[in-house]
Amino acid sequence: MTTAANVPTIKEDRILILDFGSQYSQLIARRVRDSGVFCEMFPFDIDTQRIIDFGAKGVILSGGPESVHADDSPRINDAVFDLGVPVLGICYGMQAMAERFGGKVHASDIHEFGAATINIDGKSTLTDGIEDAAAKLNVWMSHGDKVSMPHKVSISLPARQAVRLQLC
């Protein structure tokens, strides 16, 4: 449903957040809502039909305390990727998604916790709309793993050369 001025209603652009147990999941949802986008959060293991019926324009996979190396670690329902919408993995969500698509999660020599700045190298729809002249983003780091995938676009932490994330 759109308004008379052809402006989408708040529930027309819907973001589905799948929670893998992050202490920041509610903050993620709050930031999405603060930007004027409707979102709802569900546990990562909701059934396939609910994922489909939600009608998401995008999906966010939250972080969590698990390790993708554990046999019983949570996995992402393939229905998420069948939706044909952008999927953003944060922390564990990124690791689970990377592993699902052939990436590798490795223990890092450097464990980080706290504020950091990342540089964006290259172009991607993931970074479209980031107009910062220096292509830098302020982020919060809380991890001890790294993900490697052989793709073109990367986000790196130049101050900590040992940490490098590669995104599809």
N, C-alpha and C positions, 0 to 999 in steps of 0.2 A: 504494500500500500504506500502510495506517495501522496504528499500534500498537494494543494492546488498550485503551489509554486514549483512543482516537480522536485521537491526536496525529500529525500528518503526519510521515513519515520525512524525513530531510534531503534526499533526492533527489526528493521529491514536488513541492516548490516549487523550480523550476529557473529560473535566470536565464541567458539567452544573452547573452554579451558579444561584439560584433563589433568587432574591432580595426582601426582606420584608421591605425595607426602611432604612437599617442600614447606618449610616454615615461612616462605614468602608467597605462597599461592594467593592468599587474600590480597596482598599488596599488588600482585600482578593484575588481579581482577579489578582492583580499585583504580590502577593507572589506566587500564583499558576504558573503564567507565568514565574516568575524568577526561578522557579525550573525546567523549561523546559517543562512544560505541557500546552497544548492548552486548553483554557477555553473561554466560553462566558457567559455573564450575561444577564438574562431576568427578567422581572417582575414576581413575584410569581404566577400571575394569567394567564400566557400564556396558550394557549389551549393545550389539551391533545396530539393532533397529533404532535405539535412542540416539545413537550417533548420527544415523542417516536422517531421522525425523527432525533433529534440531535445526537443520538447514543452515549450517555455518557457512560464512564467507571466508573463514579462516579458523585454524586450530592452533592453540598454544599447548605444548606439552610441558608441564612444570618440572621442576627439579624434585629431588627426593633423596633419602638417605641410603638407598640401595646401590649395589654395584652391578653393572651389566655382566660381570664375570661370574656371578652366583647363578647356579642352575635354576633356582627358584625365584630369580629376580623378575619384577614386573615387565611385561612386554606390551608393545603398542598394538592395539587391534588394527588389523590390516584395513578395516573399513575407513579408518582415518585417511589413508592414502588413496583410497578409491573415490573419495569425495571430489577430487580434482580442484582443491582449494589450497592456498598456501598453508604450510605447517611450520611453526617456529618451535624448536626444541630449546629449552632452557636447562642448563646443567644436566641432570640425569635424563631429561627429555631429549636433549641433544645427543647424549651418548647412546641412548636406546635407539634413536632414529638413525644415527650414523652406523651403528652395528647392524641394524636391520637392512641397510643398503650397502653393506660390504666394507664399511669403515672399520677402523681398529681403535680401541680405547686402551691406552697404555698408562701405567703409573708414571707420573712426572717426577723428576728429581727435585722440583720446586713445588712446595705446597703454598698456596696463597690464600690470604684472607684479608679483605679490606678494599678500599677504593683503588681503582686503577683507571688508566686511560688506554683505549685501544685505537689503533690507526686502521683505516680501511684502505686496502690496496686493491684496485680493480673495480669493475662495475658488475652489478648484479641487481635483479629485482628486489633482493633482500635489502639492499642499501639505497634503492631509489627513494628520492624525497629527503635524503639527509643532505642538507644544504650547507653544513658547516664547512667553511672555506678550507680548514685544515684537515677535514675528513677524520675528526677525532670524536670519540664518544667517551663520556665518563660512565664507568660501570662499577659493579660490586663483584669482587672475586671471592669465591669460597669453594676451593676445590684442590684436589691433589692428582687429578688425572688429566690426560690430554687426548684429543681425538685426531686421527690422521686419515685423510681421504685425498686421493689424487685429483683435485679439481682446481679450476682456474682462480676463483676468487678466494681471498683469504682475509682473515682478520687476525692481526698479530699484536703482541705486546712488545714493542721494541725495547722497553726498559728491562724486560725479562726475556732475553732472546731464547731461552730454553722453552718458553711456552708459545705455541703457535697453533691456532685453530684453523682448519681448512673447511670451507663450507661448500655445499653443492649449489 
